[in-house]
Amino acid sequence: MTGPGEQPGAVDPLDAALAAAVRRTGAWLGGIYLVDPDESVLGLVALCGVPVDAFTPWWRSAFAPPGPLRDSIHDGRIIWLSSLEELARCYPRAAANLPYQTAFATAPFKRVRHCRGALLLAWPGDRAPLLSPRERRRIAFSARRIAHVLNQAVRPPAIPERPRFVSPRPEESTAQSAALAAGLVQRLPLGTLALDLAGHITYVNSAALELLGKPAEQLLGTQPSQSLPWLDNLTYMDAYRTALSSRENVALTVLGPSGQWLDLSLHADDSGTSILVTPHPSSKPAGAQLSTEAAASPESRIHLLMLLAAALTETVGVQDVVDLVADQVLPAFGAHGMIMSAADPDRIRIIGYRGYEPDVIEQLDGLPSHADLTPAGRTMATGVSLFFANREELAHLYPKAPQLTDKQAWAFLPLLSSGRPVGALLLAYNAPHRFSAAERSILTPLAGLIAQALDRARLYDAKHGFAHALQQTLLPHALPTVTGLDVAARYLPAGHDINLGGDFYDLIRLTDTTVAAVIGDVQGHDMSAAALMGLVRMAIHSHATAGAAPDQVLARTDRDLADLNASRFVSVLYAHLDLGRRQVTLASAGHPPPILRHPDNRSHAVAIHPGPPLGVGFGTQAYPLTTLPLVPGALLAFYTDGLVEIPGIDIAQTIADLADHVGQWGGLPLHQLVDRLVHRTRQASRHTDDIALLLLQPSLIAEL
C-alpha cells in the first residue's frame, strides 16, 4: 500500500540549491537560516532531509547568544563540530538544546547584499571526526551557490512562520521494486510502516493497520503524530529525532488506542524511516515509555534535560551542585553511584560522591591525573566522554585503573566550562550497562551544564570564603573588658552576593574609667565598602586614642575621607562614656539615634542632632554633641539601619518598635537580648541589609 507524500511543484531555485548542497556533501540534514532585518532573530527558511515538524524547536532562535550559526555569520567562516561532545565543549547552551549525536557544519552566506545567513549541515554522529579539505571545499561551494541565489532575488525571503520542506533528491520511478517489496512485507505478521524524508507515512501493512486501529486511507500521507494522536507527544518525537540523528535502533513502548501496549522500533537511513510495531509481551510494561534499549526515564530526554538545567540554575555552592547531581541525575539515569572530581594540575581531587564507601573514596582521592592511568584523568585531559559497559571493557583499555568496588559499568564525563576543564563526573552502575546513543546524547550536554554550575559554585565559595575572612579581619575579634561596663555585640551580613558589607562596631578603651563606643555603616555591600569600613574604623580609633572629643573624632575622620576621595558616605554614631562621672557624650554623623533603656525598663530613642554623614562634605562639617546621664542598670543600644529599615514603613515607627522590644526584654542578660533582637529581624523576613548591634550597660559604677 502506498500513499501520497509531499506533493511536487515548481522547483524553487533556493530549494534546489539546498537539496544540491545536501547531496553534494553527503549530509543527512540541511537548512537555510537567515537573520531578520533587525538582527534579533535567526530563522529557518527551508529544511532538507528531515521532517519540518521534527525540527520544530530549532525553527527560530535569538541571534545574540553565542552559537555556531551566529559565530559563523559574525566571523565569516565555516564552523565544524564533529560530535556532541565538541558541541558541548564549545557551545554548552546549544548542546543543551540539541542533545543528539550529530556532527555539524555551518557556513556563512558571503557577499549577499540584502540579508545575512548561513547554511547548516548535519551528519550522523558515527562519521569521521575530521573534515577533509575536499569536504570543506564542498561545503564552502554549497554556501556560495545559495548566496548566489539569494543575490538574484529582488528582495530577501522573509522568515516564515513555518519553514518549508525540501526533498533532497528528485522523485524517481521505482514502481516495480516498490511493488515487490510491498508484497513481501504485506505477508509478514510484523506491523510495518514506512516514512519518507518529510515524515509522512508512505506504506503500512495489514498487521500494522490492525494494531494501530486505523484504516489505510487515514494514515497514508500523514505524519504519525497527526493521524495517531496518542503519538503526539515529546516522547515519540524525541525518539524519532534520536533515530534520525544517530541512525541507531530506537525502541519506544506506547499505550495504543485500545489500551494495548505496543512496542515501536524505529530505523532511519538516508531514504526514510521504518517503524516496526509489535504487541508488548506484558500488559503492564516496567520502566519508561522511552527505552532506547538502555535509557530509563519517564520523561522525554529533552524535557529531562530542561528540568535538570533549571534546577542547576538554582545551585549556589559546590555542595549544592553535588547534592543536585546525586539526588536527581543518578535516579534519572538509573545509576547507583557517582563521584565528582575537580581539576587540579597533577592530582584528581574528589569534591563529592554518593554510593561509595568513604574508605574507597579515600583511596581514590589524590590519584595522579595522568591520562594513561585512569579514565577520569583522560576525560579531563581530552574533554571526551568515556563509556564502559562492563568491567572487561574498562580493564582492556585501562589495566592499571584501580577497581576497588563491585561496580560493573561506568560513564566518565568531562566537566568543561568555556572550553577548559573544571573537573569530571563519574556515574557508576551495579550491573553491566550498555550506553545507547540516546543516553550519551543527553549525558554529554548535561555534563556541560553541570560544569557551568560547578564553575559558578566554586567561584561563589571562593568569594564567600574570602569575604568571610576579610569581614572577620576588619571587625574586632573580641571587645575589650572594661570594669563597670557590660557589653554584647553582633554582626549579621545581608545574606546575598558574597555576604560582605560595610557595617561595623568597635569599643575603644581610653583610660581606666573612659571608653569610646562606635557603630557605623559604609554605603554599599562589596569589597570597596569593606575596605573603606576598615579605613574608617582605624581612623576613628586613631583620633579617639589621641584624645579628641567626640565631635572632633568625626570631623577629623571626615577630613580623612575627603583626602582619600572615597566617593562613598559613611554614617557613624560615636559615644564617649565616662564611667567615673556617670555620663555619656554622643555625636552622630547621619546615623540612627541610639535606644536608651532606663533601669525601670522604660525605653525610647535618644533625641540627638546629627551632623551629615562622613564623606558628604569636604571635611568642614560640624557635629553637635549630646550629653546624657549614665546611671547603673541603664542600657544603650547602638544599631545600624539594617535592624530598623522596612520598605513601606516609616523608620521612626520601626525605631519606636525596637525601643519597645528593648524595654519588654529588659530582664534578659545582654548576650540573650542581642540574639533576641537580631532573631526578631530575621524571623520577620526583614533581613535585606547588614545588621550591626552593640549593647552597653553600666554596672556598679560606685565601686570604681
C-alpha positions as CSV (number, residue, x, y, z in Angstrom):
1,M,0.0,0.0,0.0
2,T,1.4,3.3,-0.9
3,G,0.2,6.8,-0.4
4,P,0.9,10.4,-1.3
5,G,3.9,12.2,0.2
6,E,4.9,15.8,-0.3
7,Q,3.3,17.0,-3.5
8,P,5.9,18.1,-6.0
9,G,5.5,21.5,-7.6
10,A,7.7,24.1,-9.3
11,V,11.2,23.9,-8.1
12,D,12.3,27.0,-6.2
13,P,15.9,27.9,-7.0
14,L,16.8,28.3,-3.3
15,D,15.3,24.8,-2.6
16,A,17.2,23.3,-5.5
17,A,20.5,24.8,-4.2
18,L,19.8,23.5,-0.7
19,A,19.0,20.0,-2.0
20,A,22.1,20.0,-4.1
21,A,24.2,21.0,-1.0
22,V,22.8,18.0,0.9
23,R,23.6,15.6,-1.9
24,R,27.0,17.1,-2.6
25,T,28.2,16.9,1.0
26,G,26.5,13.6,1.9
27,A,24.7,15.3,4.8
28,W,21.5,13.9,6.2
29,L,20.1,17.3,7.0
30,G,20.5,20.8,5.5
31,G,18.9,24.1,6.5
32,I,19.0,27.7,5.3
33,Y,19.0,30.2,8.2
34,L,18.6,33.9,7.7
35,V,18.8,36.9,10.1
36,D,15.9,39.2,10.3
37,P,16.4,42.9,9.3
38,D,16.6,43.9,13.0
39,E,19.3,41.2,13.6
40,S,17.4,40.0,16.6
41,V,16.0,36.6,15.2
42,L,17.7,33.8,13.4
43,G,15.0,31.9,11.4
44,L,14.9,28.7,9.4
45,V,13.6,29.3,5.9
46,A,13.9,25.8,4.3
47,L,14.8,22.4,5.7
48,C,16.1,19.4,3.6
49,G,16.3,15.8,4.6
50,V,14.2,15.6,7.8
51,P,10.6,16.4,8.6
52,V,9.9,20.0,9.4
53,D,7.9,19.1,12.5
54,A,10.7,17.1,13.9
55,F,12.8,20.2,13.8
56,T,10.3,22.5,15.5
57,P,12.5,23.5,18.5
58,W,15.0,25.0,16.1
59,W,12.9,26.9,13.7
60,R,13.7,30.2,15.4
61,S,16.1,31.5,18.0
62,A,17.6,34.7,19.2
63,F,20.5,35.9,17.2
64,A,22.5,37.4,20.1
65,P,23.5,34.4,22.2
66,P,26.7,32.6,21.2
67,G,26.2,29.6,18.9
68,P,27.7,28.0,15.8
69,L,25.4,29.7,13.4
70,R,25.8,33.2,14.9
71,D,29.6,32.9,15.1
72,S,29.8,31.6,11.6
73,I,27.8,34.6,10.3
74,H,29.8,37.1,12.5
75,D,33.2,35.7,11.7
76,G,32.6,34.8,8.1
77,R,34.0,31.2,8.4
78,I,33.0,27.6,8.4
79,I,32.5,26.1,11.8
80,W,32.9,22.3,12.1
81,L,31.7,20.4,15.2
82,S,32.4,16.7,14.9
83,S,30.4,15.4,17.8
84,L,28.0,16.3,20.6
85,E,31.0,16.3,22.9
86,E,32.7,19.0,20.9
87,L,29.4,21.0,20.6
88,A,29.1,20.8,24.4
89,R,32.7,21.9,24.9
90,C,32.4,24.9,22.5
91,Y,28.7,25.8,22.9
92,P,27.2,24.4,26.1
93,R,23.9,26.2,25.6
94,A,23.4,24.9,22.1
95,A,24.3,21.4,23.2
96,A,21.7,21.6,25.9
97,N,19.1,22.4,23.3
98,L,20.3,19.8,20.8
99,P,21.3,16.7,22.7
100,Y,21.8,14.3,19.8
101,Q,24.9,12.5,18.5
102,T,25.4,14.5,15.3
103,A,28.2,16.2,13.5
104,F,27.5,19.8,12.4
105,A,28.9,22.3,9.9
106,T,27.8,25.9,9.5
107,A,28.9,28.1,6.5
108,P,28.0,31.8,6.1
109,F,26.5,33.3,3.0
110,K,29.1,35.9,2.0
111,R,28.6,39.0,-0.1
112,V,24.8,38.9,0.0
113,R,23.6,42.4,-0.5
114,H,20.3,42.4,1.4
115,C,20.5,39.7,4.1
116,R,22.8,37.7,6.4
117,G,22.6,34.0,7.0
118,A,24.3,30.6,7.0
119,L,23.9,27.1,5.8
120,L,23.5,24.4,8.4
121,L,24.6,20.8,7.5
122,A,24.5,17.7,9.7
123,W,25.8,14.2,9.5
124,P,25.2,11.1,11.7
125,G,27.4,11.1,14.8
126,D,29.4,8.0,13.6
127,R,31.1,9.7,10.7
128,A,34.8,10.5,10.7
129,P,35.7,13.2,13.2
130,L,37.9,15.2,10.8
131,L,36.7,17.3,7.9
132,S,38.8,16.7,4.9
133,P,39.9,19.6,2.6
134,R,37.7,18.3,-0.1
135,E,34.7,18.2,2.2
136,R,35.4,21.7,3.4
137,R,35.6,22.9,-0.3
138,R,32.2,21.3,-1.0
139,I,30.6,23.0,2.0
140,A,32.0,26.3,1.0
141,F,30.9,25.9,-2.6
142,S,27.4,25.0,-1.5
143,A,27.2,28.1,0.7
144,R,28.4,30.2,-2.3
145,R,25.7,28.7,-4.6
146,I,22.9,29.5,-2.1
147,A,24.4,33.0,-1.6
148,H,24.3,33.5,-5.4
149,V,20.6,32.5,-5.5
150,L,19.9,35.0,-2.6
151,N,21.6,37.7,-4.5
152,Q,19.5,37.1,-7.6
153,A,16.3,37.7,-5.7
154,V,14.7,41.1,-5.8
155,R,14.2,41.1,-2.1
156,P,15.4,38.7,0.6
157,P,13.0,35.8,1.5
158,A,11.0,36.5,4.7
159,I,11.5,34.3,7.6
160,P,8.3,32.2,7.5
161,E,6.2,31.1,10.4
162,R,6.8,27.5,9.3
163,P,9.8,26.6,7.2
164,R,9.2,24.6,4.0
165,F,10.4,21.0,3.5
166,V,12.8,20.3,0.6
167,S,13.3,16.8,-0.7
168,P,17.0,16.0,-1.1
169,R,16.5,14.2,-4.5
170,P,14.0,14.3,-7.4
171,E,11.3,11.7,-7.3
172,E,12.4,8.5,-9.1
173,S,10.3,5.9,-10.6
174,T,10.7,2.7,-8.6
175,A,7.2,1.3,-9.0
176,Q,8.2,-2.3,-9.8
177,S,10.7,-2.7,-7.0
178,A,8.3,-1.0,-4.6
179,A,5.5,-3.4,-5.5
180,L,7.7,-6.4,-4.9
181,A,8.9,-5.0,-1.5
182,A,5.3,-4.2,-0.5
183,G,4.2,-7.8,-1.3
184,L,6.9,-9.2,0.8
185,V,6.2,-7.0,3.8
186,Q,2.5,-7.4,3.5
187,R,2.8,-11.1,4.1
188,L,4.7,-10.6,7.4
189,P,2.9,-10.8,10.7
190,L,5.0,-7.9,11.9
191,G,3.4,-4.5,11.8
192,T,5.4,-2.2,9.4
193,L,5.2,1.5,8.5
194,A,7.5,3.4,6.1
195,L,8.0,7.2,6.4
196,D,9.6,9.3,3.8
197,L,12.1,12.0,4.5
198,A,9.3,14.5,5.1
199,G,8.0,12.3,7.9
200,H,4.8,11.2,6.0
201,I,3.6,7.6,6.1
202,T,4.1,6.1,2.6
203,Y,3.4,2.5,3.4
204,V,1.6,0.5,6.0
205,N,0.9,-3.3,6.0
206,S,-2.2,-5.1,7.3
207,A,-0.6,-6.2,10.6
208,A,0.2,-2.5,11.4
209,L,-3.3,-1.4,10.5
210,E,-4.8,-3.9,12.9
211,L,-2.5,-2.9,15.8
212,L,-2.9,0.9,15.1
213,G,-6.7,0.7,14.8
214,K,-6.9,2.9,11.7
215,P,-7.8,2.3,8.0
216,A,-5.0,2.9,5.5
217,E,-6.7,6.0,4.0
218,Q,-6.5,7.8,7.3
219,L,-2.8,7.0,7.7
220,L,-1.2,7.3,4.3
221,G,0.2,10.8,3.5
222,T,0.0,11.8,7.2
223,Q,2.6,12.1,9.9
224,P,2.2,9.6,12.7
225,S,1.7,12.3,15.3
226,Q,-1.1,13.8,13.2
227,S,-3.1,10.6,12.4
228,L,-2.3,8.8,15.7
229,P,-3.0,11.4,18.5
230,W,-1.5,9.1,21.2
231,L,1.9,9.6,19.5
232,D,1.6,13.4,19.6
233,N,4.0,13.9,22.5
234,L,7.6,14.8,23.3
235,T,8.5,11.2,24.0
236,Y,7.7,9.9,20.5
237,M,9.1,13.0,18.8
238,D,12.3,12.7,20.8
239,A,12.7,9.0,19.9
240,Y,12.1,9.9,16.2
241,R,14.8,12.6,16.3
242,T,17.2,10.2,18.0
243,A,16.7,7.6,15.3
244,L,17.2,10.3,12.6
245,S,20.4,11.7,14.1
246,S,22.1,8.6,15.5
247,R,20.9,6.0,12.9
248,E,20.6,3.6,15.8
249,N,17.6,1.4,16.6
250,V,15.4,3.3,19.0
251,A,12.7,1.4,20.9
252,L,9.6,3.0,22.2
253,T,6.8,1.5,24.3
254,V,3.5,3.3,24.0
255,L,-0.1,2.8,25.0
256,G,-2.2,2.1,21.9
257,P,-5.8,3.2,21.2
258,S,-7.4,0.1,22.6
259,G,-5.5,0.1,25.8
260,Q,-2.9,-2.3,24.5
261,W,0.8,-1.6,25.0
262,L,2.8,-1.5,21.7
263,D,6.5,-1.7,21.1
264,L,7.7,0.6,18.3
265,S,11.2,0.1,16.8
266,L,12.4,3.0,14.7
267,H,15.1,2.6,12.0
268,A,16.3,5.5,9.9
269,D,18.6,6.0,6.9
270,D,19.1,8.4,4.0
271,S,15.9,7.3,2.3
272,G,13.5,7.5,5.2
273,T,12.4,5.7,8.4
274,S,10.9,2.3,9.0
275,I,8.8,1.7,12.1
276,L,8.1,-1.9,13.3
277,V,5.0,-2.4,15.5
278,T,4.5,-5.4,17.8
279,P,2.4,-6.1,20.9
280,H,4.2,-5.6,24.1
281,P,4.7,-9.0,25.8
282,S,3.5,-7.7,29.2
283,S,0.2,-6.0,29.9
284,K,2.0,-3.5,32.3
285,P,5.5,-2.8,31.0
286,A,8.0,-1.7,33.5
287,G,10.1,1.4,33.1
288,A,9.5,4.4,31.0
289,Q,7.9,5.0,27.7
290,L,11.2,5.9,26.1
291,S,13.6,2.9,26.3
292,T,16.4,3.3,23.7
293,E,17.5,-0.1,24.8
294,A,19.2,1.4,27.9
295,A,17.5,4.6,28.9
296,A,15.0,4.6,31.7
297,S,13.2,7.8,32.3
298,P,9.5,8.6,32.5
299,E,10.2,11.9,30.7
300,S,11.5,12.6,27.2
301,R,15.2,13.2,27.2
302,I,14.8,16.9,26.2
303,H,12.3,17.5,28.9
304,L,14.5,15.8,31.5
305,L,17.5,17.9,30.3
306,M,15.5,21.1,30.7
307,L,14.3,20.2,34.2
308,L,17.9,19.5,35.3
309,A,19.1,22.6,33.7
310,A,16.5,24.7,35.5
311,A,17.5,23.0,38.8
312,L,21.2,23.7,38.2
313,T,20.5,27.4,37.9
314,E,19.3,27.4,41.5
315,T,22.5,25.9,42.9
316,V,24.8,28.3,44.8
317,G,27.7,26.5,46.4
318,V,29.7,23.4,45.3
319,Q,27.8,21.2,47.8
320,D,24.5,22.3,46.2
321,V,25.8,21.1,42.8
322,V,27.0,17.8,44.3
323,D,23.7,17.2,46.1
324,L,21.6,18.0,43.0
325,V,23.6,15.6,40.8
326,A,23.3,12.9,43.5
327,D,19.6,13.4,44.1
328,Q,18.3,14.0,40.6
329,V,20.8,12.8,38.0
330,L,21.6,9.4,39.5
331,P,17.9,8.2,39.6
332,A,17.1,9.8,36.3
333,F,19.7,7.5,34.6
334,G,19.4,4.5,36.9
335,A,23.0,4.9,38.2
336,H,24.0,3.6,41.6
337,G,27.0,5.8,42.4
338,M,28.7,9.0,41.4
339,I,32.0,10.7,42.0
340,M,32.6,14.4,41.2
341,S,36.2,15.5,40.9
342,A,37.8,18.9,40.5
343,A,40.6,19.6,38.0
344,D,43.9,20.0,39.8
345,P,47.3,20.2,38.0
346,D,48.6,16.8,39.0
347,R,46.0,15.0,41.1
348,I,42.4,14.1,41.0
349,R,40.6,15.8,43.9
350,I,37.2,14.4,44.8
351,I,34.7,17.1,45.9
352,G,31.6,14.9,46.3
353,Y,30.3,11.4,46.0
354,R,27.3,9.2,46.5
355,G,27.0,5.4,46.5
356,Y,30.6,4.7,47.6
357,E,32.1,3.8,50.9
358,P,34.3,6.5,52.5
359,D,37.4,4.2,52.6
360,V,37.1,3.7,48.8
361,I,36.9,7.5,48.2
362,E,39.9,7.9,50.5
363,Q,41.9,5.6,48.2
364,L,40.8,7.3,45.0
365,D,41.2,10.9,46.2
366,G,44.5,12.3,45.2
367,L,45.4,9.8,42.5
368,P,47.6,11.1,39.7
369,S,45.6,12.7,36.9
370,H,47.8,11.0,34.2
371,A,45.7,10.3,31.2
372,D,47.1,6.8,30.7
373,L,46.4,5.7,34.3
374,T,42.8,6.5,34.8
375,P,39.8,7.2,32.6
376,A,39.0,10.3,34.8
377,G,42.4,11.7,34.0
378,R,42.0,11.1,30.3
379,T,38.5,12.6,30.3
380,M,39.8,15.8,31.9
381,A,42.8,15.9,29.6
382,T,40.9,15.4,26.4
383,G,37.5,16.6,27.1
384,V,35.9,13.5,25.7
385,S,33.4,11.3,27.4
386,L,34.3,7.6,28.1
387,F,31.7,4.9,28.5
388,F,32.4,1.3,29.7
389,A,29.6,-1.2,29.6
390,N,31.3,-3.8,31.8
391,R,34.5,-4.4,33.8
392,E,36.2,-6.2,30.8
393,E,35.9,-3.0,28.7
394,L,37.5,-0.9,31.4
395,A,40.3,-3.5,32.2
396,H,41.1,-3.8,28.5
397,L,41.8,-0.1,28.0
398,Y,42.9,0.8,31.5
399,P,44.6,-2.3,33.1
400,K,46.2,-0.1,35.7
401,A,43.0,1.7,36.7
402,P,42.1,0.7,40.3
403,Q,38.9,-1.3,40.6
404,L,38.2,-1.0,44.3
405,T,34.5,-1.6,44.3
406,D,32.0,-4.1,42.8
407,K,30.6,-1.5,40.3
408,Q,30.1,-3.0,36.8
409,A,29.7,-0.1,34.3
410,W,30.9,3.5,34.2
411,A,30.4,6.8,32.4
412,F,33.2,9.3,32.7
413,L,32.0,12.7,31.7
414,P,34.3,15.8,31.3
415,L,33.1,18.9,33.1
416,L,34.1,21.7,30.7
417,S,33.3,25.4,31.1
418,S,34.2,27.9,28.5
419,G,36.4,25.2,26.9
420,R,38.5,24.5,29.9
421,P,38.2,21.5,32.2
422,V,36.9,22.2,35.7
423,G,36.5,18.5,36.7
424,A,35.0,15.2,35.8
425,L,31.8,13.3,36.7
426,L,31.7,9.6,37.1
427,L,28.4,7.7,37.0
428,A,28.6,4.0,38.1
429,Y,26.2,1.0,37.8
430,N,26.0,-2.1,39.9
431,A,25.4,-4.2,36.8
432,P,26.7,-4.2,33.2
433,H,25.1,-1.3,31.3
434,R,25.2,-0.6,27.6
435,F,25.1,3.2,27.0
436,S,22.9,3.8,24.0
437,A,23.2,6.8,21.7
438,A,20.2,8.3,23.4
439,E,21.8,8.2,26.8
440,R,25.1,9.6,25.5
441,S,23.3,12.4,23.7
442,I,21.8,13.7,26.9
443,L,24.7,12.9,29.3
444,T,27.2,15.0,27.2
445,P,25.3,18.3,27.2
446,L,24.2,17.6,30.8
447,A,27.8,17.4,31.8
448,G,28.3,20.8,30.2
449,L,25.5,22.3,32.3
450,I,26.9,20.7,35.5
451,A,30.3,22.1,34.6
452,Q,29.0,25.6,34.3
453,A,27.1,25.3,37.6
454,L,30.2,23.9,39.3
455,D,32.4,26.7,37.9
456,R,30.0,29.3,39.3
457,A,29.7,27.4,42.6
458,R,33.5,27.2,43.1
459,L,33.8,30.9,42.4
460,Y,31.0,31.7,44.8
461,D,32.6,29.5,47.5
462,A,35.9,31.2,47.0
463,K,34.5,34.6,47.2
464,H,32.3,33.7,50.1
465,G,35.3,32.3,52.0
466,F,37.4,35.3,51.2
467,A,34.6,37.7,52.2
468,H,34.1,35.9,55.5
469,A,37.8,36.0,56.3
470,L,38.0,39.7,55.3
471,Q,35.0,40.6,57.3
472,Q,36.4,38.7,60.4
473,T,39.7,40.6,60.0
474,L,38.1,44.0,59.7
475,L,35.7,43.5,62.7
476,P,37.2,43.3,66.2
477,H,38.0,39.7,67.2
478,A,36.9,40.5,70.8
479,L,35.8,43.6,72.6
480,P,38.0,44.8,75.5
481,T,36.9,44.1,79.0
482,V,36.0,47.3,80.8
483,T,35.4,47.3,84.6
484,G,31.9,48.6,85.3
485,L,30.6,48.0,81.8
486,D,28.7,45.0,80.3
487,V,28.9,44.7,76.5
488,A,27.4,42.5,73.8
489,A,27.7,42.8,70.1
490,R,26.5,41.0,66.9
491,Y,27.2,41.4,63.2
492,L,24.9,39.8,60.6
493,P,25.7,40.2,56.8
494,A,22.8,40.8,54.4
495,G,22.8,37.2,53.2
496,H,23.1,38.0,49.5
497,D,26.0,38.1,47.0
498,I,29.2,37.2,49.0
499,N,28.0,38.3,52.4
500,L,30.3,41.3,52.6
501,G,29.2,44.6,53.9
502,G,30.3,47.9,55.4
503,D,28.6,47.8,58.9
504,F,31.0,47.9,61.8
505,Y,31.2,48.4,65.5
506,D,34.1,49.0,68.0
507,L,34.8,49.5,71.6
508,I,37.9,51.6,72.4
509,R,39.5,51.7,75.9
510,L,40.7,55.2,76.5
511,T,41.6,55.3,80.3
512,D,40.7,53.2,83.3
513,T,37.3,55.0,83.6
514,T,36.6,56.1,80.0
515,V,35.8,54.2,76.9
516,A,34.6,55.0,73.3
517,A,31.8,53.1,71.6
518,V,31.4,53.3,67.8
519,I,29.0,52.0,65.3
520,G,28.9,52.8,61.6
521,D,27.6,51.9,58.2
522,V,29.5,52.4,54.9
523,Q,27.5,52.7,51.8
524,G,27.4,49.5,49.7
525,H,27.8,45.7,50.1
526,D,31.1,44.9,48.3
527,M,34.8,44.7,48.6
528,S,35.2,48.5,48.4
529,A,32.7,49.0,51.2
530,A,34.5,46.6,53.4
531,A,37.9,48.2,52.6
532,L,36.6,51.7,53.4
533,M,35.0,50.3,56.6
534,G,38.4,49.2,57.7
535,L,40.0,52.6,57.0
536,V,37.2,54.5,58.8
537,R,37.4,52.2,61.8
538,M,41.2,52.7,62.0
539,A,40.9,56.5,61.6
540,I,38.3,56.7,64.4
541,H,40.4,54.5,66.6
542,S,43.5,56.7,66.0
543,H,41.7,60.0,66.6
544,A,39.9,58.7,69.7
545,T,43.1,57.4,71.4
546,A,44.8,60.7,70.6
547,G,42.3,62.4,73.0
548,A,40.0,64.1,70.5
549,A,36.5,65.0,71.7
550,P,33.6,63.1,70.0
551,D,32.7,65.9,67.6
552,Q,36.4,66.2,66.6
553,V,36.8,62.5,66.1
554,L,34.0,62.7,63.5
555,A,35.3,65.9,61.9
556,R,38.8,64.6,61.6
557,T,37.7,61.3,60.1
558,D,35.5,63.3,57.6
559,R,38.6,65.2,56.5
560,D,40.5,61.9,56.1
561,L,37.7,60.7,53.8
562,A,37.9,63.9,51.8
563,D,41.6,63.4,51.3
564,L,41.0,59.8,50.2
565,N,38.3,60.9,47.7
566,A,36.4,57.8,48.8
567,S,33.2,58.7,46.8
568,R,31.1,56.9,49.4
569,F,29.4,58.2,52.5
570,V,29.5,56.7,56.0
571,S,27.1,57.1,58.8
572,V,28.7,56.9,62.3
573,L,27.5,57.2,65.9
574,Y,30.3,57.9,68.3
575,A,29.9,57.8,72.2
576,H,32.3,58.8,74.8
577,L,31.4,57.0,78.1
578,D,32.9,58.5,81.3
579,L,32.1,55.8,83.9
580,G,33.6,57.8,86.7
581,R,31.4,60.9,86.1
582,R,28.5,58.7,85.1
583,Q,27.8,60.4,81.8
584,V,27.9,59.7,78.0
585,T,28.6,62.2,75.3
586,L,27.2,61.4,71.8
587,A,28.0,62.7,68.3
588,S,26.3,61.4,65.2
589,A,27.2,61.6,61.5
590,G,23.8,60.9,59.9
591,H,23.3,57.7,62.0
592,P,20.1,56.4,63.5
593,P,19.7,57.5,67.2
594,P,20.6,55.1,70.0
595,I,18.0,53.5,72.2
596,L,18.1,54.3,75.9
597,R,16.5,51.9,78.4
598,H,16.2,53.2,81.9
599,P,16.5,50.9,85.0
600,D,12.7,50.7,85.2
601,N,12.6,49.3,81.6
602,R,11.2,52.5,80.0
603,S,12.8,52.7,76.6
604,H,13.0,55.4,73.9
605,A,15.2,56.7,71.1
606,V,17.6,59.4,72.3
607,A,16.9,62.9,70.8
608,I,20.1,63.9,69.2
609,H,21.1,66.4,66.5
610,P,23.1,64.5,63.9
611,G,25.5,66.1,61.5
612,P,25.9,65.0,57.9
613,P,27.3,61.5,57.1
614,L,31.1,61.4,56.7
615,G,32.3,61.8,53.1
616,V,29.5,64.1,52.0
617,G,31.2,67.4,52.6
618,F,34.8,68.5,52.3
619,G,36.0,67.9,55.9
620,T,34.5,71.1,57.2
621,Q,31.3,69.8,58.8
622,A,30.2,70.3,62.4
623,Y,28.8,67.5,64.6
624,P,26.7,68.7,67.6
625,L,27.2,67.0,71.0
626,T,24.5,65.4,73.2
627,T,25.3,64.6,76.8
628,L,23.2,62.2,79.0
629,P,23.5,60.8,82.5
630,L,24.6,57.2,82.7
631,V,23.1,55.5,85.7
632,P,23.8,51.9,86.8
633,G,21.3,49.5,85.2
634,A,20.6,51.7,82.2
635,L,21.2,50.3,78.7
636,L,22.3,51.9,75.5
637,A,21.6,50.1,72.2
638,F,23.6,51.2,69.1
639,Y,22.5,49.7,65.8
640,T,22.7,50.1,62.0
641,D,19.7,50.7,59.8
642,G,19.5,47.1,58.7
643,L,17.8,46.4,62.0
644,V,15.1,49.0,61.5
645,E,14.6,49.7,57.8
646,I,11.5,48.0,56.4
647,P,10.2,49.0,52.9
648,G,6.9,50.9,53.1
649,I,7.1,51.6,56.8
650,D,8.3,54.9,58.3
651,I,11.7,54.5,60.0
652,A,10.5,56.5,63.1
653,Q,7.9,53.8,63.7
654,T,10.3,50.9,63.4
655,I,12.8,52.6,65.7
656,A,9.9,53.1,68.2
657,D,9.1,49.4,67.9
658,L,12.7,48.5,68.5
659,A,12.7,50.6,71.7
660,D,9.5,48.8,72.9
661,H,11.2,45.4,72.4
662,V,14.3,46.6,74.2
663,G,12.1,47.6,77.1
664,Q,10.0,44.4,77.1
665,W,13.0,42.2,77.3
666,G,14.7,44.2,80.0
667,G,15.2,41.2,82.2
668,L,17.4,39.3,79.8
669,P,21.2,39.1,80.0
670,L,22.9,41.1,77.3
671,H,24.0,38.2,75.3
672,Q,20.5,36.8,75.1
673,L,19.0,40.2,74.4
674,V,21.3,40.9,71.5
675,D,20.4,37.5,70.0
676,R,16.7,38.1,70.5
677,L,16.8,41.4,68.8
678,V,18.7,40.1,65.8
679,H,16.4,37.0,65.6
680,R,13.3,39.2,65.6
681,T,14.5,40.9,62.4
682,R,15.5,37.7,60.7
683,Q,12.2,35.9,61.7
684,A,10.2,38.8,60.2
685,S,11.9,38.3,56.8
686,R,13.4,41.8,57.1
687,H,16.9,40.7,56.7
688,T,17.7,42.7,53.5
689,D,20.7,44.7,54.8
690,D,23.7,44.2,57.0
691,I,23.0,44.4,60.7
692,A,25.4,45.6,63.4
693,L,24.2,45.8,67.0
694,L,26.1,47.0,70.1
695,L,24.6,46.9,73.6
696,L,26.3,48.8,76.6
697,Q,25.1,48.6,80.2
698,P,27.0,50.3,83.1
699,S,27.1,48.1,86.2
700,L,28.2,49.0,89.7
701,I,29.9,52.3,89.0
702,A,30.1,53.2,92.7
703,E,32.7,50.5,93.2
704,L,35.1,52.2,90.7
